[in-house]
Amino acid sequence: MIAIDFSWAIALYAAVSLVLVFSVWVFTRKEKEKEVTIEPKFIWFCSICTYTYINTKEDTISVCPRCGSYNEAHPDRKL
């Protein structure tokens, strides 16, 4: 029989348990592919400062976050 001190037995048990839990976590975790798509109707171009920004509200007039000017939706843009 192998003689082992009680504190070493507890440390060995804790280490094996942690390695086992970490291994299960690493191999069962599933990375979800995040597909980010933005519809062209939400992309706005400021006519004053030429800043490109995203506004998810379906308005015909938007305020530029950089310069504060009002921008109108382009006629070819579908809302």
N, CA, C and O atoms as CSV, one atom per row, in Angstrom:
chain,resi,resn,atom,element,x,y,z
A,1,MET,N,N,0.836,-1.177,0.000
A,1,MET,CA,C,0.000,0.000,0.000
A,1,MET,C,C,0.885,1.245,0.000
A,1,MET,O,O,1.967,1.255,0.586
A,2,ILE,N,N,0.408,2.284,-0.661
A,2,ILE,CA,C,1.172,3.523,-0.774
A,2,ILE,C,C,0.838,4.403,0.423
A,2,ILE,O,O,-0.330,4.687,0.689
A,3,ALA,N,N,1.854,4.825,1.131
A,3,ALA,CA,C,1.661,5.713,2.276
A,3,ALA,C,C,1.669,7.153,1.776
A,3,ALA,O,O,2.615,7.581,1.115
A,4,ILE,N,N,0.615,7.897,2.092
A,4,ILE,CA,C,0.495,9.283,1.657
A,4,ILE,C,C,-0.075,10.096,2.817
A,4,ILE,O,O,-0.958,9.640,3.545
A,5,ASP,N,N,0.438,11.279,2.966
A,5,ASP,CA,C,-0.023,12.170,4.028
A,5,ASP,C,C,-1.436,12.663,3.695
A,5,ASP,O,O,-1.792,12.768,2.521
A,6,PHE,N,N,-2.229,12.960,4.706
A,6,PHE,CA,C,-3.621,13.374,4.505
A,6,PHE,C,C,-3.711,14.679,3.715
A,6,PHE,O,O,-4.571,14.802,2.843
A,7,SER,N,N,-2.855,15.645,3.994
A,7,SER,CA,C,-2.897,16.929,3.283
A,7,SER,C,C,-2.535,16.746,1.801
A,7,SER,O,O,-3.102,17.414,0.937
A,8,TRP,N,N,-1.587,15.836,1.509
A,8,TRP,CA,C,-1.255,15.557,0.118
A,8,TRP,C,C,-2.408,14.859,-0.594
A,8,TRP,O,O,-2.627,15.090,-1.783
A,9,ALA,N,N,-3.129,14.029,0.099
A,9,ALA,CA,C,-4.270,13.339,-0.495
A,9,ALA,C,C,-5.371,14.332,-0.853
A,9,ALA,O,O,-5.975,14.228,-1.921
A,10,ILE,N,N,-5.636,15.287,0.025
A,10,ILE,CA,C,-6.651,16.319,-0.238
A,10,ILE,C,C,-6.206,17.190,-1.420
A,10,ILE,O,O,-7.012,17.505,-2.296
A,11,ALA,N,N,-4.934,17.577,-1.443
A,11,ALA,CA,C,-4.424,18.410,-2.532
A,11,ALA,C,C,-4.499,17.664,-3.866
A,11,ALA,O,O,-4.878,18.246,-4.882
A,12,LEU,N,N,-4.144,16.397,-3.866
A,12,LEU,CA,C,-4.213,15.590,-5.084
A,12,LEU,C,C,-5.658,15.422,-5.558
A,12,LEU,O,O,-5.939,15.519,-6.753
A,13,TYR,N,N,-6.557,15.174,-4.633
A,13,TYR,CA,C,-7.979,15.038,-4.970
A,13,TYR,C,C,-8.523,16.346,-5.560
A,13,TYR,O,O,-9.256,16.318,-6.548
A,14,ALA,N,N,-8.168,17.492,-4.959
A,14,ALA,CA,C,-8.633,18.791,-5.452
A,14,ALA,C,C,-8.057,19.078,-6.837
A,14,ALA,O,O,-8.764,19.578,-7.712
A,15,ALA,N,N,-6.782,18.765,-7.035
A,15,ALA,CA,C,-6.158,19.026,-8.325
A,15,ALA,C,C,-6.769,18.170,-9.429
A,15,ALA,O,O,-7.032,18.669,-10.523
A,16,VAL,N,N,-6.995,16.897,-9.155
A,16,VAL,CA,C,-7.606,16.017,-10.150
A,16,VAL,C,C,-9.031,16.472,-10.458
A,16,VAL,O,O,-9.459,16.446,-11.612
A,17,SER,N,N,-9.763,16.888,-9.425
A,17,SER,CA,C,-11.136,17.364,-9.636
A,17,SER,C,C,-11.147,18.622,-10.503
A,17,SER,O,O,-11.966,18.742,-11.413
A,18,LEU,N,N,-10.245,19.556,-10.224
A,18,LEU,CA,C,-10.196,20.790,-11.007
A,18,LEU,C,C,-9.808,20.522,-12.463
A,18,LEU,O,O,-10.372,21.125,-13.376
A,19,VAL,N,N,-8.856,19.628,-12.681
A,19,VAL,CA,C,-8.464,19.287,-14.042
A,19,VAL,C,C,-9.626,18.627,-14.773
A,19,VAL,O,O,-9.855,18.905,-15.950
A,20,LEU,N,N,-10.345,17.773,-14.101
A,20,LEU,CA,C,-11.488,17.107,-14.718
A,20,LEU,C,C,-12.590,18.107,-15.083
A,20,LEU,O,O,-13.134,18.059,-16.186
A,21,VAL,N,N,-12.916,19.005,-14.161
A,21,VAL,CA,C,-13.952,20.011,-14.427
A,21,VAL,C,C,-13.515,20.935,-15.562
A,21,VAL,O,O,-14.322,21.260,-16.432
A,22,PHE,N,N,-12.266,21.359,-15.567
A,22,PHE,CA,C,-11.767,22.228,-16.625
A,22,PHE,C,C,-11.792,21.521,-17.981
A,22,PHE,O,O,-12.138,22.129,-18.994
A,23,SER,N,N,-11.428,20.247,-18.000
A,23,SER,CA,C,-11.446,19.485,-19.249
A,23,SER,C,C,-12.859,19.350,-19.800
A,23,SER,O,O,-13.075,19.502,-21.003
A,24,VAL,N,N,-13.805,19.068,-18.941
A,24,VAL,CA,C,-15.202,18.960,-19.380
A,24,VAL,C,C,-15.686,20.297,-19.908
A,24,VAL,O,O,-16.382,20.352,-20.922
A,25,TRP,N,N,-15.320,21.376,-19.225
A,25,TRP,CA,C,-15.747,22.709,-19.657
A,25,TRP,C,C,-15.159,23.054,-21.027
A,25,TRP,O,O,-15.866,23.590,-21.880
A,26,VAL,N,N,-13.889,22.757,-21.245
A,26,VAL,CA,C,-13.242,23.101,-22.508
A,26,VAL,C,C,-13.824,22.291,-23.659
A,26,VAL,O,O,-14.071,22.842,-24.732
A,27,PHE,N,N,-14.044,21.010,-23.463
A,27,PHE,CA,C,-14.487,20.163,-24.561
A,27,PHE,C,C,-15.982,20.223,-24.828
A,27,PHE,O,O,-16.414,19.842,-25.916
A,28,THR,N,N,-16.787,20.683,-23.885
A,28,THR,CA,C,-18.233,20.752,-24.119
A,28,THR,C,C,-18.700,22.142,-24.492
A,28,THR,O,O,-19.854,22.316,-24.884
A,29,ARG,N,N,-17.843,23.129,-24.381
A,29,ARG,CA,C,-18.254,24.488,-24.711
A,29,ARG,C,C,-18.353,24.612,-26.221
A,29,ARG,O,O,-17.472,24.172,-26.960
A,30,LYS,N,N,-19.417,25.206,-26.648
A,30,LYS,CA,C,-19.646,25.368,-28.078
A,30,LYS,C,C,-19.583,26.851,-28.410
A,30,LYS,O,O,-20.308,27.666,-27.841
A,31,GLU,N,N,-18.712,27.175,-29.329
A,31,GLU,CA,C,-18.639,28.556,-29.754
A,31,GLU,C,C,-19.665,28.781,-30.844
A,31,GLU,O,O,-19.674,28.096,-31.867
A,32,LYS,N,N,-20.512,29.735,-30.610
A,32,LYS,CA,C,-21.535,30.058,-31.586
A,32,LYS,C,C,-20.972,31.091,-32.551
A,32,LYS,O,O,-20.365,32.084,-32.151
A,33,GLU,N,N,-21.189,30.832,-33.810
A,33,GLU,CA,C,-20.750,31.794,-34.808
A,33,GLU,C,C,-21.730,32.957,-34.818
A,33,GLU,O,O,-22.935,32.785,-35.001
A,34,LYS,N,N,-21.188,34.111,-34.619
A,34,LYS,CA,C,-22.022,35.301,-34.612
A,34,LYS,C,C,-21.931,35.956,-35.979
A,34,LYS,O,O,-20.885,36.466,-36.381
A,35,GLU,N,N,-23.027,35.928,-36.661
A,35,GLU,CA,C,-23.066,36.536,-37.979
A,35,GLU,C,C,-23.729,37.897,-37.851
A,35,GLU,O,O,-24.912,38.006,-37.530
A,36,VAL,N,N,-22.960,38.904,-38.102
A,36,VAL,CA,C,-23.458,40.262,-37.979
A,36,VAL,C,C,-23.767,40.788,-39.371
A,36,VAL,O,O,-22.891,40.872,-40.231
A,37,THR,N,N,-25.009,41.134,-39.570
A,37,THR,CA,C,-25.399,41.726,-40.843
A,37,THR,C,C,-26.178,43.004,-40.559
A,37,THR,O,O,-26.996,43.066,-39.642
A,38,ILE,N,N,-25.910,43.985,-41.342
A,38,ILE,CA,C,-26.603,45.262,-41.201
A,38,ILE,C,C,-27.275,45.565,-42.531
A,38,ILE,O,O,-26.643,45.552,-43.587
A,39,GLU,N,N,-28.542,45.832,-42.454
A,39,GLU,CA,C,-29.268,46.176,-43.671
A,39,GLU,C,C,-28.825,47.560,-44.144
A,39,GLU,O,O,-28.567,48.440,-43.323
A,40,PRO,N,N,-28.738,47.754,-45.433
A,40,PRO,CA,C,-28.297,49.057,-45.961
A,40,PRO,C,C,-29.190,50.223,-45.549
A,40,PRO,O,O,-28.737,51.367,-45.533
A,41,LYS,N,N,-30.444,49.953,-45.219
A,41,LYS,CA,C,-31.332,51.067,-44.847
A,41,LYS,C,C,-30.977,51.663,-43.491
A,41,LYS,O,O,-31.450,52.752,-43.164
A,42,PHE,N,N,-30.156,50.981,-42.691
A,42,PHE,CA,C,-29.762,51.499,-41.385
A,42,PHE,C,C,-28.423,52.225,-41.424
A,42,PHE,O,O,-28.007,52.789,-40.412
A,43,ILE,N,N,-27.747,52.225,-42.552
A,43,ILE,CA,C,-26.471,52.921,-42.683
A,43,ILE,C,C,-26.738,54.324,-43.219
A,43,ILE,O,O,-27.319,54.497,-44.290
A,44,TRP,N,N,-26.306,55.315,-42.456
A,44,TRP,CA,C,-26.530,56.707,-42.811
A,44,TRP,C,C,-25.189,57.376,-43.097
A,44,TRP,O,O,-24.171,57.036,-42.495
A,45,PHE,N,N,-25.207,58.334,-44.026
A,45,PHE,CA,C,-24.039,59.122,-44.365
A,45,PHE,C,C,-24.380,60.591,-44.118
A,45,PHE,O,O,-25.352,61.115,-44.660
A,46,CYS,N,N,-23.571,61.241,-43.298
A,46,CYS,CA,C,-23.817,62.661,-43.008
A,46,CYS,C,C,-23.383,63.496,-44.211
A,46,CYS,O,O,-22.293,63.315,-44.753
A,47,SER,N,N,-24.249,64.399,-44.609
A,47,SER,CA,C,-23.948,65.245,-45.774
A,47,SER,C,C,-23.045,66.420,-45.404
A,47,SER,O,O,-22.510,67.076,-46.298
A,48,ILE,N,N,-22.860,66.705,-44.123
A,48,ILE,CA,C,-22.032,67.828,-43.698
A,48,ILE,C,C,-20.606,67.368,-43.375
A,48,ILE,O,O,-19.646,67.883,-43.948
A,49,CYS,N,N,-20.466,66.409,-42.469
A,49,CYS,CA,C,-19.123,65.995,-42.030
A,49,CYS,C,C,-18.680,64.668,-42.643
A,49,CYS,O,O,-17.603,64.171,-42.313
A,50,THR,N,N,-19.483,64.090,-43.521
A,50,THR,CA,C,-19.215,62.825,-44.228
A,50,THR,C,C,-18.969,61.657,-43.284
A,50,THR,O,O,-18.235,60.728,-43.622
A,51,TYR,N,N,-19.574,61.698,-42.113
A,51,TYR,CA,C,-19.459,60.610,-41.134
A,51,TYR,C,C,-20.461,59.511,-41.483
A,51,TYR,O,O,-21.608,59.801,-41.824
A,52,THR,N,N,-20.038,58.272,-41.402
A,52,THR,CA,C,-20.919,57.136,-41.644
A,52,THR,C,C,-21.333,56.570,-40.296
A,52,THR,O,O,-20.480,56.256,-39.466
A,53,TYR,N,N,-22.630,56.437,-40.074
A,53,TYR,CA,C,-23.115,55.939,-38.794
A,53,TYR,C,C,-24.319,55.033,-39.006
A,53,TYR,O,O,-24.889,54.968,-40.095
A,54,ILE,N,N,-24.692,54.337,-37.941
A,54,ILE,CA,C,-25.807,53.395,-37.985
A,54,ILE,C,C,-26.942,53.936,-37.135
A,54,ILE,O,O,-26.740,54.322,-35.984
A,55,ASN,N,N,-28.119,53.962,-37.701
A,55,ASN,CA,C,-29.322,54.381,-36.985
A,55,ASN,C,C,-30.389,53.334,-37.269
A,55,ASN,O,O,-30.858,53.214,-38.401
A,56,THR,N,N,-30.773,52.579,-36.254
A,56,THR,CA,C,-31.705,51.474,-36.460
A,56,THR,C,C,-33.160,51.906,-36.460
A,56,THR,O,O,-34.048,51.083,-36.683
A,57,LYS,N,N,-33.418,53.170,-36.216
A,57,LYS,CA,C,-34.798,53.658,-36.296
A,57,LYS,C,C,-35.163,53.839,-37.764
A,57,LYS,O,O,-34.339,54.268,-38.573
A,58,GLU,N,N,-36.366,53.518,-38.086
A,58,GLU,CA,C,-36.795,53.634,-39.479
A,58,GLU,C,C,-37.427,55.007,-39.716
A,58,GLU,O,O,-38.613,55.113,-40.029
A,59,ASP,N,N,-36.623,56.045,-39.563
A,59,ASP,CA,C,-37.066,57.417,-39.771
A,59,ASP,C,C,-36.614,57.900,-41.146
A,59,ASP,O,O,-35.741,57.305,-41.777
A,60,THR,N,N,-37.228,58.985,-41.590
A,60,THR,CA,C,-36.796,59.587,-42.851
A,60,THR,C,C,-35.748,60.661,-42.602
A,60,THR,O,O,-35.031,61.047,-43.525
A,61,ILE,N,N,-35.648,61.153,-41.360
A,61,ILE,CA,C,-34.639,62.148,-40.999
A,61,ILE,C,C,-33.892,61.628,-39.777
A,61,ILE,O,O,-34.494,61.127,-38.827
A,62,SER,N,N,-32.567,61.756,-39.821
A,62,SER,CA,C,-31.726,61.287,-38.726
A,62,SER,C,C,-30.755,62.391,-38.330
A,62,SER,O,O,-30.417,63.253,-39.142
A,63,VAL,N,N,-30.310,62.360,-37.078
A,63,VAL,CA,C,-29.356,63.346,-36.579
A,63,VAL,C,C,-27.981,62.690,-36.507
A,63,VAL,O,O,-27.825,61.606,-35.946
A,64,CYS,N,N,-27.003,63.353,-37.074
A,64,CYS,CA,C,-25.639,62.841,-37.065
A,64,CYS,C,C,-25.085,62.883,-35.643
A,64,CYS,O,O,-25.174,63.920,-34.987
A,65,PRO,N,N,-24.510,61.772,-35.147
A,65,PRO,CA,C,-23.978,61.784,-33.790
A,65,PRO,C,C,-22.689,62.593,-33.657
A,65,PRO,O,O,-22.320,62.966,-32.543
A,66,ARG,N,N,-22.004,62.871,-34.746
A,66,ARG,CA,C,-20.752,63.621,-34.668
A,66,ARG,C,C,-20.978,65.128,-34.697
A,66,ARG,O,O,-20.502,65.843,-33.816
A,67,CYS,N,N,-21.701,65.617,-35.706
A,67,CYS,CA,C,-21.835,67.073,-35.851
A,67,CYS,C,C,-23.224,67.597,-35.487
A,67,CYS,O,O,-23.406,68.805,-35.337
A,68,GLY,N,N,-24.202,66.706,-35.343
A,68,GLY,CA,C,-25.535,67.124,-34.935
A,68,GLY,C,C,-26.417,67.629,-36.064
A,68,GLY,O,O,-27.512,68.129,-35.806
A,69,SER,N,N,-25.975,67.515,-37.297
A,69,SER,CA,C,-26.786,67.986,-38.414
A,69,SER,C,C,-27.851,66.944,-38.773
A,69,SER,O,O,-27.709,65.752,-38.500
A,70,TYR,N,N,-28.905,67.438,-39.385
A,70,TYR,CA,C,-29.995,66.557,-39.787
A,70,TYR,C,C,-29.722,66.014,-41.186
A,70,TYR,O,O,-29.299,66.747,-42.080
A,71,ASN,N,N,-29.970,64.725,-41.358
A,71,ASN,CA,C,-29.756,64.074,-42.646
A,71,ASN,C,C,-31.048,63.421,-43.084
A,71,ASN,O,O,-31.769,62.820,-42.287
A,72,GLU,N,N,-31.321,63.552,-44.363
A,72,GLU,CA,C,-32.534,62.987,-44.923
A,72,GLU,C,C,-32.202,61.672,-45.625
A,72,GLU,O,O,-31.127,61.514,-46.203
A,73,ALA,N,N,-33.135,60.746,-45.562
A,73,ALA,CA,C,-32.928,59.450,-46.216
A,73,ALA,C,C,-32.864,59.654,-47.729
A,73,ALA,O,O,-33.578,60.484,-48.290
A,74,HIS,N,N,-32.018,58.903,-48.356
A,74,HIS,CA,C,-31.904,58.972,-49.812
A,74,HIS,C,C,-33.149,58.392,-50.460
A,74,HIS,O,O,-33.736,57.457,-49.916
A,75,PRO,N,N,-33.568,58.912,-51.598
A,75,PRO,CA,C,-34.788,58.426,-52.246
A,75,PRO,C,C,-34.689,56.969,-52.706
A,75,PRO,O,O,-35.705,56.279,-52.788
A,76,ASP,N,N,-33.480,56.497,-53.004
A,76,ASP,CA,C,-33.343,55.108,-53.452
A,76,ASP,C,C,-33.300,54.126,-52.282
A,76,ASP,O,O,-33.267,52.912,-52.483
A,77,ARG,N,N,-33.302,54.655,-51.072
A,77,ARG,CA,C,-33.255,53.816,-49.879
A,77,ARG,C,C,-34.660,53.378,-49.491
A,77,ARG,O,O,-35.565,54.205,-49.372
A,78,LYS,N,N,-34.839,52.091,-49.299
A,78,LYS,CA,C,-36.156,51.557,-48.965
A,78,LYS,C,C,-36.317,51.482,-47.455
A,78,LYS,O,O,-35.484,50.895,-46.764
A,79,LEU,N,N,-37.389,52.076,-46.946
A,79,LEU,CA,C,-37.663,52.018,-45.512
A,79,LEU,C,C,-38.647,50.980,-45.161
A,79,LEU,O,O,-38.977,50.814,-43.986
